[in-house]
Amino acid sequence: MLYAIWGVDTPDSLAGRQATRPAHVERLKALLAEGRLVLAGPRPKADAADAPQAGFHGSLIVAEFPSLEAARAWADADPYLAAGVYARVEVTPFVQALP
């Protein structure tokens, strides 16, 4: 089943996000290689070309996992959470209606 993983950033997390991004992206690349990643990306605070400098609200990941528990375990092991970039992570089942 698909699960939506919402990572919610702590205030002023941009430096930590930049430092931890390579480890975070490697985990996403592993899901992609396994054919389990539907989408992933940050949620910028600004709606403009300079959005990265404004920081981020967090991230959204939609991926396939065998269970809610497995999705939560994967999310709980995210380097952003360990580094304090994420204040919290929410994991919910997700139904892809389109495309």
Backbone hydrogen bonds, N-H to C=O, Kabsch-Sander energy under -0.5 kcal/mol:
donor,donor_aa,acceptor,acceptor_aa,energy
2,L,94,F,-0.6
3,Y,63,A,-2.4
4,A,92,T,-3.0
5,I,3,Y,-0.5
5,I,61,I,-3.3
6,W,4,A,-0.6
6,W,90,E,-3.0
7,G,5,I,-0.7
7,G,59,S,-2.2
8,V,6,W,-0.5
8,V,88,R,-2.8
9,D,7,G,-0.6
9,D,57,H,-2.6
10,T,85,V,-2.9
13,S,10,T,-0.8
17,R,13,S,-2.8
18,Q,14,L,-2.6
19,A,15,A,-2.1
20,T,16,G,-2.0
21,R,17,R,-1.4
23,A,20,T,-0.6
24,H,20,T,-1.9
25,V,21,R,-3.0
26,E,22,P,-1.9
27,R,23,A,-1.3
28,L,24,H,-1.4
29,K,25,V,-2.7
30,A,26,E,-1.7
31,L,27,R,-1.7
32,L,28,L,-2.4
33,A,29,K,-2.6
34,E,30,A,-1.5
35,G,32,L,-1.7
36,R,31,L,-2.6
37,L,31,L,-0.7
38,V,36,R,-0.5
38,V,62,V,-2.8
39,L,62,V,-1.7
41,G,60,L,-2.0
43,R,58,G,-3.2
45,K,55,G,-2.2
48,A,46,A,-0.9
51,A,48,A,-1.7
53,Q,50,D,-0.9
54,A,50,D,-0.9
54,A,51,A,-1.0
55,G,51,A,-0.7
55,G,52,P,-0.9
57,H,43,R,-3.6
58,G,43,R,-0.8
59,S,7,G,-2.1
60,L,41,G,-2.8
61,I,5,I,-2.0
62,V,39,L,-2.8
63,A,3,Y,-2.0
64,E,36,R,-2.6
65,F,1,M,-2.4
71,A,67,S,-2.1
72,R,68,L,-2.6
73,A,69,E,-2.4
74,W,70,A,-2.3
75,A,71,A,-2.5
76,D,72,R,-2.8
77,A,73,A,-0.9
77,A,74,W,-0.7
78,D,75,A,-1.7
81,L,78,D,-0.7
82,A,78,D,-1.9
83,A,79,P,-2.3
84,G,81,L,-1.1
85,V,80,Y,-2.2
86,Y,80,Y,-1.4
87,A,8,V,-3.7
88,R,8,V,-1.2
90,E,6,W,-2.6
92,T,4,A,-2.2
94,F,2,L,-2.5
96,Q,94,F,-0.6
97,A,95,V,-0.8
